Amino acid sequence: MTGHRRATRLMMLAAVFVAACGDRTAGSAASSAPSSPASPPPPYTAPTLPKAPPERSALPNGVYRSQLPVERARELGIDDPGNAGTWTLTVKDGTFKLECVAIETPGVECGTHDPKMPAVVEVGTLHGTGNTAWFVHDQVLLVKLSGCARHSQKLDGCGPEDDYHLDWKVVDNGVSFNNFVGIGDQAGFPELSNWTVQPWTRIA
């Protein structure tokens, strides 16, 4: 009888062992089964930047000038000496040319423009409706006029390439600008700058 019980107990233990091995094998097989692939991330879509309207700006033709010494700029709340200089804006039939000559510190004023290069720092077309003017760069023409190097961070660089716009109004003896908004590589520039800190006097 004792032997029979022992045999029965051994058979029961063997059955439990076989069942446990079966469960472990099944679990291992389940864990090794390939999982369904994750959904691929959506393709990156670059943000759409605002574009200048096709209309030609109504900013009046003329030659406008703003003389801004470094100390005067600081008095008006501008710490960046790159805003200083004698700035000349020529507007003609929907085009613009911006020139700058240092007053005291060549290579530091005029946006760190290389003093050995021609005075022109920006050139392009003017677009907009109402009293908003979009300045759209023509970097190919700028290279021809100044010899600057595109995408260079050195003094001979052509500077930012994307558009910006300003609100303008005619004032006594000239024009004034405010509400600077930069697009793309012009974004983040401060509102207070050589453009907006004081009116531009019409000289021609």
TORTORMI-460854 format. One record per residue (C-alpha): x, y, z. Coordinates in nm, 3 decimals, m for minus. Layout:
TORTORMI-460854
((X,Y,Z))
...
end
This chain:
TORTORMI-460854
((0.000,0.000,0.000))
((0.279,0.235,0.088))
((0.448,0.162,m0.243))
((0.126,0.230,m0.428))
((0.085,0.566,m0.254))
((0.445,0.653,m0.332))
((0.395,0.565,m0.697))
((0.073,0.763,m0.710))
((0.244,1.063,m0.549))
((0.532,1.040,m0.796))
((0.288,1.030,m1.085))
((0.108,1.337,m0.951))
((0.436,1.527,m0.907))
((0.539,1.431,m1.260))
((0.209,1.560,m1.396))
((0.252,1.889,m1.211))
((0.608,1.920,m1.340))
((0.502,1.854,m1.700))
((0.219,2.108,m1.671))
((0.456,2.370,m1.526))
((0.703,2.312,m1.807))
((0.425,2.344,m2.059))
((0.314,2.677,m1.914))
((0.670,2.805,m1.908))
((0.724,2.699,m2.272))
((0.400,2.862,m2.377))
((0.491,3.183,m2.196))
((0.835,3.182,m2.354))
((0.683,3.129,m2.696))
((0.436,3.409,m2.635))
((0.712,3.646,m2.526))
((0.924,3.562,m2.829))
((0.637,3.613,m3.074))
((0.695,3.924,m3.284))
((0.490,4.222,m3.170))
((0.294,4.425,m3.418))
((0.509,4.709,m3.557))
((0.452,5.058,m3.410))
((0.294,5.316,m3.632))
((0.564,5.532,m3.799))
((0.581,5.892,m3.680))
((0.405,6.142,m3.904))
((0.634,6.314,m4.153))
((0.777,6.649,m4.041))
((0.601,6.946,m4.191))
((0.788,7.275,m4.183))
((0.579,7.566,m4.058))
((0.440,7.790,m4.327))
((0.591,8.136,m4.301))
((0.389,8.444,m4.386))
((0.464,8.581,m4.731))
((0.473,8.935,m4.861))
((0.163,9.036,m5.056))
((0.206,9.084,m5.431))
((0.099,9.448,m5.423))
((0.366,9.716,m5.447))
((0.410,9.920,m5.130))
((0.276,10.276,m5.124))
((0.581,10.396,m4.929))
((0.660,10.726,m5.109))
((0.959,10.748,m5.340))
((1.249,10.943,m5.197))
((1.582,10.929,m5.018))
((1.554,10.917,m4.639))
((1.829,10.944,m4.378))
((1.868,10.865,m4.008))
((2.189,10.965,m3.830))
((2.232,10.771,m3.509))
((2.557,10.803,m3.309))
((2.633,10.530,m3.054))
((2.575,10.758,m2.753))
((2.246,10.885,m2.896))
((2.134,10.527,m2.952))
((2.209,10.445,m2.588))
((2.020,10.750,m2.470))
((1.719,10.627,m2.665))
((1.740,10.281,m2.508))
((1.942,10.085,m2.768))
((2.250,9.909,m2.630))
((2.354,9.734,m2.951))
((2.609,9.960,m3.128))
((2.530,9.782,m3.454))
((2.227,10.010,m3.482))
((2.445,10.320,m3.491))
((2.562,10.488,m3.810))
((2.438,10.713,m4.088))
((2.158,10.514,m4.251))
((2.024,10.608,m4.595))
((1.711,10.450,m4.740))
((1.636,10.499,m5.110))
((1.282,10.413,m5.222))
((1.208,10.406,m5.594))
((0.908,10.253,m5.769))
((0.862,9.958,m5.535))
((1.233,9.892,m5.476))
((1.460,9.986,m5.187))
((1.828,10.023,m5.111))
((1.960,10.061,m4.756))
((2.309,10.199,m4.701))
((2.506,10.269,m4.386))
((2.830,10.451,m4.306))
((2.983,10.438,m3.959))
((3.000,10.768,m3.773))
((3.264,10.679,m3.514))
((3.340,10.306,m3.503))
((3.381,10.132,m3.842))
((3.322,9.757,m3.827))
((3.102,9.792,m3.518))
((2.828,10.026,m3.630))
((2.598,9.956,m3.927))
((2.530,9.602,m3.810))
((2.905,9.519,m3.801))
((2.928,9.597,m4.173))
((3.280,9.566,m4.315))
((3.398,9.925,m4.366))
((3.611,9.820,m4.666))
((3.297,9.720,m4.857))
((3.050,9.949,m5.035))
((2.797,10.116,m4.807))
((2.495,9.920,m4.934))
((2.374,9.665,m4.675))
((2.027,9.571,m4.808))
((1.852,9.586,m5.143))
((1.527,9.443,m5.273))
((1.161,9.508,m5.342))
((0.886,9.673,m5.137))
((0.545,9.513,m5.104))
((0.239,9.574,m4.892))
((m0.100,9.730,m4.857))
((m0.203,10.034,m4.660))
((0.069,10.165,m4.432))
((0.256,9.832,m4.397))
((0.571,9.787,m4.606))
((0.733,9.446,m4.659))
((1.107,9.456,m4.729))
((1.192,9.157,m4.949))
((1.564,9.096,m4.999))
((1.732,9.044,m5.334))
((2.054,8.880,m5.218))
((2.175,8.807,m5.570))
((2.167,9.179,m5.649))
((2.324,9.261,m5.311))
((2.621,9.037,m5.389))
((2.666,9.219,m5.721))
((2.650,9.563,m5.560))
((2.856,9.499,m5.247))
((3.060,9.184,m5.300))
((2.929,9.039,m4.973))
((2.938,8.666,m4.898))
((2.603,8.496,m4.845))
((2.552,8.291,m4.526))
((2.877,8.422,m4.379))
((2.902,8.524,m4.014))
((3.208,8.739,m4.083))
((3.219,9.113,m4.148))
((3.184,9.049,m4.521))
((2.855,8.863,m4.473))
((2.538,8.967,m4.657))
((2.327,8.942,m4.342))
((1.981,8.788,m4.291))
((1.792,8.679,m4.603))
((1.428,8.656,m4.497))
((1.164,8.928,m4.514))
((1.045,9.175,m4.253))
((0.774,9.436,m4.245))
((0.718,9.769,m4.078))
((0.433,10.013,m4.043))
((0.512,10.358,m4.177))
((0.362,10.705,m4.181))
((0.460,11.031,m4.341))
((0.574,11.294,m4.088))
((0.716,11.644,m4.119))
((1.022,11.630,m4.345))
((1.021,11.254,m4.377))
((0.877,10.920,m4.263))
((0.868,10.721,m3.938))
((0.851,10.344,m3.883))
((0.721,10.120,m3.606))
((0.589,9.766,m3.541))
((0.888,9.577,m3.679))
((0.800,9.212,m3.753))
((1.072,8.978,m3.878))
((1.009,8.653,m4.067))
((1.234,8.344,m4.058))
((1.593,8.446,m3.983))
((1.469,8.799,m3.907))
((1.236,8.679,m3.631))
((1.314,8.789,m3.277))
((1.482,9.117,m3.366))
((1.387,9.388,m3.117))
((1.122,9.645,m3.198))
((1.351,9.929,m3.090))
((1.620,9.962,m3.356))
((1.772,10.201,m3.609))
((1.445,10.166,m3.802))
((1.205,10.272,m3.530))
((1.394,10.479,m3.275))
((1.359,10.810,m3.459))
((1.203,10.952,m3.779))
((1.391,10.940,m4.108))
((1.446,11.277,m4.274))
((1.378,11.307,m4.645))
((1.689,11.447,m4.816))
((1.587,11.402,m5.182))
end
